[in-house]
Amino acid sequence: MTSVVKDFMRIAYLECFSGMSGDMFLGALVDAGIPPRVLEETVAALGVGAKLEISRVVRSGISATKVDIWVNGEKDLPREEFWEKESERQTLSHTDSEHHQGHRHAHAHHHSHSESEASIATGVVHEHARGLTEIREIIGKAPISEKSKKTAIVIFEALGAAEAKIHNVPVEHVHFHEVGAVDAIVDIVCAAVGAEALEVDEIICSPLNVGGGTVKCAHGTFPVPAPATVELLQDAPIYSSGIEAELVTPTGAAIVRTLANRFAAFPEMTVEKSAYGAGSRDFPGHPNVVRLTIGEAASKLAAKTASETITVLEANLDDLNPQVFGYVVDRLFEEGALDVFGMPVQMKKNRPGNLLTVLCKPEDATKLTQLIFAETTTLGVRRRDEVRQTLARRWENVPTQWGEVRIKIGSMNGTVTNYAPEYEDCRRIATEHHIPLKTVMQEATRMYLLKGKDH
């Protein structure tokens, strides 16, 4: 039997320049070619009294697919519209409002629908509230694939964990009110089913535009992004374009947090199709949509190597003592830099200088930037994120007549492509035994190749 090695990677890029919500993602899935019946049958099978309404709309000149959720004959509402109506009802009939609306705290958002808002049980759980245990059971009984069930449950657990942390209660005490819970179940389960139906190897997400201003919730008025959204988007790149609206909802954040393999700029790819999912509002001059672009990684290498996002730090140095430069390089490595190097450059006033470049993990960038400012004479450090492909790496020890030497081995698809003796091991042996360094390196390489033949 011959095995076929896949020489391409099918990827989906999610652009959240107008934020992210569950219904926007569903709209993008349908627009990308997922048959509406796939999502409609999923909703019907859940048995939670919901149905989908799918339509075409235009948002600031962009044609997009809009998905609305109806629960027991009532259409979902944006968060502000819901709370405005609640306020009006309370004014008209405070008593009736307390009786009827006390059981319905829907968590709506700017994009389209009343999203689940957590209620924290304090001795008594509201009638019609659903806890995570019940929600897991609903998802577990749904006639969908095991992969989709697992994904949906992970998304819901992420949402519940965020609310639990914010309110400092066990996750079991987090409950979602009836209408909001139904909306969230529909969003999350359909997102899991639709993402699987895309049949992509990787989902990559852009930085997220979270919006600004404030938003009314059942617990009061909060700044945007909402507390749960901030918690869910830890370590994700976010920003605000200045729009006074909640653009990323907790459910949208939970979906992205779970489905996205990584956050990065638009990847190198051959585009197969692009799709747009719409929110309910139409901001002037700003298309309130999320874009989903699907295609193949442009380089065949992408399917055979690991991909990761790294941060590149750069600084021009024209008045730094060369002795200090060497010290700075050592300190950067000690603090976790992946690589550090310098290049000669000709700077202003024809002064010779050095370009200091540091490669590091994104989470180490701030620390290393501070080190560069503290230890060098630069007044500015440039910073950018890039995607790099890496070979699988491992170490093997080989014996030599003077002691063991580590061999660094790089491989692609299980085939060794590079190998080299570790410099520090060879240097130590050469110093201790007073023999040429090149002799030690040659012997270590010979022993590695000999060891390979023995296998």
HELIX and SHEET records of a PDB file:
HELIX    1   1 GLY A   22  ASP A   31  1                                  10    
HELIX    2   2 PRO A   36  LEU A   46  1                                  11    
HELIX    3   3 ARG A   79  LEU A   92  1                                  14    
HELIX    4   4 HIS A   94  GLN A  101  1                                   8    
HELIX    5   5 LEU A  132  LYS A  141  1                                  10    
HELIX    6   6 GLU A  146  HIS A  167  1                                  22    
HELIX    7   7 VAL A  171  HIS A  173  5                                   3    
HELIX    8   8 GLU A  178  LEU A  198  1                                  21    
HELIX    9   9 PRO A  227  LEU A  232  1                                   6    
HELIX   10  10 PRO A  250  LEU A  259  1                                  10    
HELIX   11  11 LYS A  300  ALA A  303  5                                   4    
HELIX   12  12 PRO A  322  GLU A  334  1                                  13    
HELIX   13  13 LYS A  348  ASN A  350  5                                   3    
HELIX   14  14 PRO A  362  ASP A  364  5                                   3    
HELIX   15  15 ALA A  365  GLU A  375  1                                  11    
HELIX   16  16 TYR A  423  HIS A  433  1                                  11    
HELIX   17  17 LEU A  437  ASP A  454  1                                  18    
SHEET    1   A 5 ARG A 262  PHE A 263  0                                        
SHEET    2   A 5 GLU A 202  CYS A 205  1                                        
SHEET    3   A 5 ARG A  10  GLU A  15  1                                        
SHEET    4   A 5 VAL A 289  ALA A 297 -1                                        
SHEET    5   A 5 MET A 269  ALA A 278 -1                                        
SHEET    1   B 3 ALA A  50  ARG A  59  0                                        
SHEET    2   B 3 ILE A  62  VAL A  71 -1                                        
SHEET    3   B 3 GLU A  74  LYS A  75 -1                                        
SHEET    1   C 2 ALA A 106  HIS A 107  0                                        
SHEET    2   C 2 GLU A 115  SER A 116 -1                                        
SHEET    1   D 3 ALA A 118  ILE A 120  0                                        
SHEET    2   D 3 VAL A 174  HIS A 177 -1                                        
SHEET    3   D 3 ALA A 129  GLY A 131 -1                                        
SHEET    1   E 2 LEU A 208  ASN A 209  0                                        
SHEET    2   E 2 ILE A 238  TYR A 239  1                                        
SHEET    1   F 2 THR A 214  CYS A 217  0                                        
SHEET    2   F 2 GLY A 220  PRO A 223 -1                                        
SHEET    1   G 4 ASP A 339  GLN A 346  0                                        
SHEET    2   G 4 PRO A 352  CYS A 360 -1                                        
SHEET    3   G 4 ALA A 306  LEU A 317 -1                                        
SHEET    4   G 4 ARG A 382  THR A 390 -1                                        
SHEET    1   H 3 ALA A 392  THR A 400  0                                        
SHEET    2   H 3 GLY A 403  MET A 412 -1                                        
SHEET    3   H 3 THR A 415  PRO A 421 -1                                        
END                                                                             
